[in-house]
Amino acid sequence: MTSTLDRADLAAKAAARLDGADTREIVRWAADTFGDRVCMTASMADSLMVDIVSRVIPGIDVLFLDTGYHFPETIGTRDAVAAVYPVNVVSVRPSRSVAEQDRDLGPRLHGRDPGLCCHLRKVEPLRAALGPYEAWISGIRREESATRADVEVVEWDARRRMVKVNPIAHWSQADVDEYVAEHRVLVNPLRDDGYPSIGCQPCTSRVAAGADPRSGRWSGTGKTECGIHR
């Protein structure tokens, strides 16, 4: 395993060299650099990133944060991805079940303190699950929100002390739609039911046509990120 300082420097140099590079070239760099110590995360809103990455790194571990609050359609998409693609889907669960959290912290924590709920059911479980790896691949894009506008294709994740690779950081929604159609990737059926951005069921609502795709997440709370990426 390389040192933290070496990996941070590696990320900075790769960000400069690979910005604007072909998406598969970025994934190939991650594979060549980290071998089996790279994984990816997937929210199961669609399987676009799974499709892209599995073509370069078949058998890669795909971490799915199973919060206990997901829509049935999201769980179904996870199971379909595991059956269709050459990847190893790993369901990452919090230390407490929903019932245990309700018992210890009171019911509907997601409504009273969504930041804490996300921390307990997403941020902390992901931190633990990423422990064996030196790098992780995500599907976030600059266009998605103001908080992601400065995302690099390769970054140093200082909080987790590892390299983060964002191969489609520069993609537009049109790029996403074109790839999904061309490669017939699996898509969560909620996408066609007014949910362009899909998270936990209690904190996700339908979005009106033409509205900000992420406006249905934590609507009315002022919260815009779960804490995983920003």
LOSETOR-423325 format. One record per residue (C-alpha): residue number from 1; residue in one letter; x, y, z. Coordinates in Angstrom, 3 decimals. Example, Ala and Ser with C-alpha at 12.3 -4.5 7.8 and 13.67 -1.06 7.14 Angstrom:
! LOSETOR-423325
NODE_k_r_xx_yy_zz
NODE_1_a_12.300_-4.500_7.800 $
NODE_2_s_13.670_-1.060_7.140 $
END
This chain:
! LOSETOR-423325
NODE_k_r_xx_yy_zz
NODE_1_m_0.000_0.000_0.000 $
NODE_2_t_1.346_3.420_-0.936 $
NODE_3_s_1.589_6.194_1.644 $
NODE_4_t_-1.100_8.830_2.110 $
NODE_5_l_1.220_11.562_0.842 $
NODE_6_d_2.097_9.573_-2.266 $
NODE_7_r_-1.560_8.887_-3.061 $
NODE_8_a_-2.543_12.538_-2.609 $
NODE_9_d_0.198_13.576_-5.018 $
NODE_10_l_-0.809_10.813_-7.406 $
NODE_11_a_-4.405_12.095_-7.416 $
NODE_12_a_-3.352_15.678_-8.153 $
NODE_13_k_-1.150_14.644_-11.076 $
NODE_14_a_-3.802_12.307_-12.480 $
NODE_15_a_-6.478_15.028_-12.245 $
NODE_16_a_-4.376_17.332_-14.411 $
NODE_17_r_-3.460_14.636_-16.928 $
NODE_18_l_-6.868_12.972_-17.264 $
NODE_19_d_-9.216_15.960_-17.257 $
NODE_20_g_-11.089_15.704_-20.546 $
NODE_21_a_-9.859_12.159_-21.187 $
NODE_22_d_-12.151_9.412_-22.439 $
NODE_23_t_-14.201_7.923_-19.605 $
NODE_24_r_-12.862_4.407_-20.102 $
NODE_25_e_-9.300_5.746_-20.072 $
NODE_26_i_-9.967_7.210_-16.632 $
NODE_27_v_-11.394_3.896_-15.398 $
NODE_28_r_-8.442_2.035_-16.935 $
NODE_29_w_-6.046_4.328_-15.065 $
NODE_30_a_-7.798_3.419_-11.811 $
NODE_31_a_-7.585_-0.277_-12.615 $
NODE_32_d_-3.907_-0.134_-13.603 $
NODE_33_t_-2.995_1.991_-10.590 $
NODE_34_f_-4.918_0.253_-7.800 $
NODE_35_g_-5.689_-3.261_-9.035 $
NODE_36_d_-8.088_-5.041_-6.688 $
NODE_37_r_-7.855_-2.182_-4.169 $
NODE_38_v_-10.371_-0.081_-6.106 $
NODE_39_c_-14.143_-0.363_-5.730 $
NODE_40_m_-17.135_1.657_-6.884 $
NODE_41_t_-20.348_2.904_-5.330 $
NODE_42_a_-23.801_2.840_-6.916 $
NODE_43_s_-27.091_4.325_-5.741 $
NODE_44_m_-29.048_2.126_-8.177 $
NODE_45_a_-30.886_5.043_-9.761 $
NODE_46_d_-29.531_3.422_-12.912 $
NODE_47_s_-26.710_1.093_-13.905 $
NODE_48_l_-24.808_3.505_-16.149 $
NODE_49_m_-21.627_3.524_-14.062 $
NODE_50_v_-21.822_-0.222_-13.488 $
NODE_51_d_-22.043_-0.725_-17.255 $
NODE_52_i_-19.083_1.581_-17.918 $
NODE_53_v_-16.797_0.296_-15.186 $
NODE_54_s_-17.563_-3.414_-15.567 $
NODE_55_r_-16.418_-3.275_-19.201 $
NODE_56_v_-12.964_-2.304_-17.947 $
NODE_57_i_-12.880_-3.949_-14.504 $
NODE_58_p_-15.126_-7.041_-14.565 $
NODE_59_g_-15.732_-8.447_-11.091 $
NODE_60_i_-15.283_-5.089_-9.349 $
NODE_61_d_-16.916_-4.674_-5.929 $
NODE_62_v_-19.979_-2.407_-6.195 $
NODE_63_l_-20.922_-0.942_-2.818 $
NODE_64_f_-24.629_-0.224_-2.369 $
NODE_65_l_-25.695_1.605_0.787 $
NODE_66_d_-28.724_-0.355_1.947 $
NODE_67_t_-30.137_2.180_4.410 $
NODE_68_g_-33.316_0.267_5.190 $
NODE_69_y_-35.357_3.128_3.742 $
NODE_70_h_-35.072_2.475_0.005 $
NODE_71_f_-37.951_2.237_-2.438 $
NODE_72_p_-38.758_-1.366_-3.462 $
NODE_73_e_-37.863_-0.342_-7.026 $
NODE_74_t_-34.337_0.576_-5.911 $
NODE_75_i_-33.831_-2.776_-4.203 $
NODE_76_g_-35.165_-4.448_-7.349 $
NODE_77_t_-32.692_-2.509_-9.470 $
NODE_78_r_-29.854_-3.585_-7.173 $
NODE_79_d_-30.869_-7.242_-7.552 $
NODE_80_a_-31.160_-6.897_-11.339 $
NODE_81_v_-27.711_-5.316_-11.554 $
NODE_82_a_-26.241_-8.194_-9.530 $
NODE_83_a_-27.855_-10.695_-11.887 $
NODE_84_v_-27.040_-8.997_-15.207 $
NODE_85_y_-23.593_-7.419_-14.860 $
NODE_86_p_-20.209_-9.068_-14.147 $
NODE_87_v_-19.758_-7.306_-10.809 $
NODE_88_n_-19.830_-8.173_-7.122 $
NODE_89_v_-22.641_-6.167_-5.515 $
NODE_90_v_-22.009_-5.605_-1.809 $
NODE_91_s_-24.949_-4.345_0.252 $
NODE_92_v_-23.516_-2.107_2.968 $
NODE_93_r_-25.790_-1.773_5.988 $
NODE_94_p_-25.727_0.533_9.031 $
NODE_95_s_-24.772_-0.798_12.447 $
NODE_96_r_-28.392_-0.392_13.589 $
NODE_97_s_-31.551_-1.506_11.809 $
NODE_98_v_-34.332_1.030_11.306 $
NODE_99_a_-36.194_-0.480_14.260 $
NODE_100_e_-33.100_-0.240_16.470 $
NODE_101_q_-32.506_3.361_15.440 $
NODE_102_d_-36.145_4.201_16.199 $
NODE_103_r_-35.763_2.564_19.613 $
NODE_104_d_-32.521_4.372_20.466 $
NODE_105_l_-33.079_7.797_18.868 $
NODE_106_g_-36.817_8.016_18.403 $
NODE_107_p_-38.922_7.373_15.310 $
NODE_108_r_-38.613_9.336_12.073 $
NODE_109_l_-35.121_10.655_12.687 $
NODE_110_h_-35.006_11.370_8.947 $
NODE_111_g_-37.701_13.989_9.443 $
NODE_112_r_-36.342_15.523_12.640 $
NODE_113_d_-32.634_15.486_11.834 $
NODE_114_p_-31.969_14.312_8.260 $
NODE_115_g_-28.281_15.182_8.537 $
NODE_116_l_-27.793_12.808_11.458 $
NODE_117_c_-29.876_10.120_9.790 $
NODE_118_c_-27.750_10.317_6.632 $
NODE_119_h_-24.594_10.252_8.716 $
NODE_120_l_-25.647_7.110_10.571 $
NODE_121_r_-27.137_5.244_7.636 $
NODE_122_k_-24.885_6.345_4.760 $
NODE_123_v_-21.711_8.217_5.703 $
NODE_124_e_-20.499_6.001_8.536 $
NODE_125_p_-21.338_2.679_6.848 $
NODE_126_l_-19.539_3.801_3.681 $
NODE_127_r_-16.492_4.893_5.671 $
NODE_128_a_-16.248_1.425_7.208 $
NODE_129_a_-16.881_-0.372_3.908 $
NODE_130_l_-14.161_1.593_2.101 $
NODE_131_g_-11.542_0.492_4.617 $
NODE_132_p_-9.949_-2.288_2.509 $
NODE_133_y_-9.528_-0.072_-0.570 $
NODE_134_e_-7.133_2.646_-1.724 $
NODE_135_a_-9.529_4.218_-4.245 $
NODE_136_w_-13.219_4.372_-5.062 $
NODE_137_i_-15.127_5.237_-8.222 $
NODE_138_s_-18.288_7.341_-8.174 $
NODE_139_g_-20.720_8.622_-10.794 $
NODE_140_i_-21.101_12.238_-9.673 $
NODE_141_r_-21.118_14.957_-12.336 $
NODE_142_r_-20.305_18.676_-12.303 $
NODE_143_e_-23.624_19.544_-13.921 $
NODE_144_e_-25.715_17.955_-11.162 $
NODE_145_s_-25.519_20.775_-8.608 $
NODE_146_a_-23.564_23.831_-7.500 $
NODE_147_t_-21.902_21.775_-4.779 $
NODE_148_r_-20.439_19.454_-7.425 $
NODE_149_a_-19.418_22.068_-9.991 $
NODE_150_d_-15.706_21.799_-9.117 $
NODE_151_v_-15.486_18.001_-9.127 $
NODE_152_e_-12.260_16.645_-10.661 $
NODE_153_v_-12.069_13.371_-12.579 $
NODE_154_v_-9.545_12.263_-9.963 $
NODE_155_e_-9.526_13.737_-6.462 $
NODE_156_w_-7.870_13.223_-3.116 $
NODE_157_d_-10.607_12.321_-0.625 $
NODE_158_a_-8.950_13.838_2.438 $
NODE_159_r_-11.736_12.812_4.797 $
NODE_160_r_-11.320_9.137_3.950 $
NODE_161_r_-7.626_9.421_3.050 $
NODE_162_m_-8.019_7.717_-0.306 $
NODE_163_v_-8.281_8.508_-4.010 $
NODE_164_k_-11.712_9.188_-5.502 $
NODE_165_v_-12.270_8.724_-9.232 $
NODE_166_n_-15.186_10.456_-10.992 $
NODE_167_p_-14.994_9.244_-14.613 $
NODE_168_i_-18.130_11.048_-15.835 $
NODE_169_a_-17.566_14.302_-13.939 $
NODE_170_h_-17.598_16.210_-17.239 $
NODE_171_w_-20.694_14.525_-18.706 $
NODE_172_s_-23.924_16.404_-19.419 $
NODE_173_q_-27.379_14.924_-18.912 $
NODE_174_a_-27.556_14.546_-22.680 $
NODE_175_d_-24.386_12.406_-22.548 $
NODE_176_v_-25.984_10.247_-19.862 $
NODE_177_d_-29.231_9.833_-21.802 $
NODE_178_e_-27.360_8.946_-24.995 $
NODE_179_y_-25.267_6.276_-23.262 $
NODE_180_v_-28.277_4.770_-21.502 $
NODE_181_a_-30.173_4.495_-24.790 $
NODE_182_e_-27.240_3.207_-26.842 $
NODE_183_h_-26.189_0.531_-24.349 $
NODE_184_r_-29.662_-0.264_-22.998 $
NODE_185_v_-28.504_0.028_-19.428 $
NODE_186_l_-30.852_-0.926_-16.597 $
NODE_187_v_-32.688_2.072_-15.164 $
NODE_188_n_-34.642_2.299_-11.921 $
NODE_189_p_-38.330_2.435_-12.985 $
NODE_190_l_-38.852_5.409_-10.656 $
NODE_191_r_-36.937_7.503_-13.185 $
NODE_192_d_-39.979_7.270_-15.477 $
NODE_193_d_-42.337_8.108_-12.613 $
NODE_194_g_-41.115_11.628_-11.829 $
NODE_195_y_-38.050_10.814_-9.738 $
NODE_196_p_-34.931_12.020_-11.613 $
NODE_197_s_-32.846_11.801_-8.408 $
NODE_198_i_-33.540_8.857_-6.126 $
NODE_199_g_-32.568_8.469_-2.494 $
NODE_200_c_-34.338_7.055_0.561 $
NODE_201_q_-38.115_6.830_0.215 $
NODE_202_p_-39.055_9.134_3.150 $
NODE_203_c_-36.743_11.895_1.869 $
NODE_204_t_-37.419_11.703_-1.892 $
NODE_205_s_-40.390_13.196_-3.702 $
NODE_206_r_-41.475_13.576_-7.300 $
NODE_207_v_-40.147_16.531_-9.262 $
NODE_208_a_-42.214_18.672_-11.615 $
NODE_209_a_-41.211_18.661_-15.267 $
NODE_210_g_-38.441_21.181_-15.872 $
NODE_211_a_-37.566_21.594_-12.184 $
NODE_212_d_-34.110_20.992_-10.704 $
NODE_213_p_-33.681_17.203_-10.795 $
NODE_214_r_-32.353_17.196_-7.220 $
NODE_215_s_-35.136_19.395_-5.824 $
NODE_216_g_-37.035_16.296_-4.754 $
NODE_217_r_-34.334_15.306_-2.289 $
NODE_218_w_-34.927_16.473_1.326 $
NODE_219_s_-37.491_18.931_-0.017 $
NODE_220_g_-38.131_21.889_2.289 $
NODE_221_t_-35.170_21.201_4.586 $
NODE_222_g_-32.415_23.218_2.881 $
NODE_223_k_-30.339_20.031_2.731 $
NODE_224_t_-28.798_19.249_-0.676 $
NODE_225_e_-26.227_16.488_-0.022 $
NODE_226_c_-26.264_13.375_2.132 $
NODE_227_g_-22.626_13.883_3.130 $
NODE_228_i_-21.039_11.148_1.047 $
NODE_229_h_-19.659_13.393_-1.660 $
NODE_230_r_-19.671_16.884_-0.122 $
END
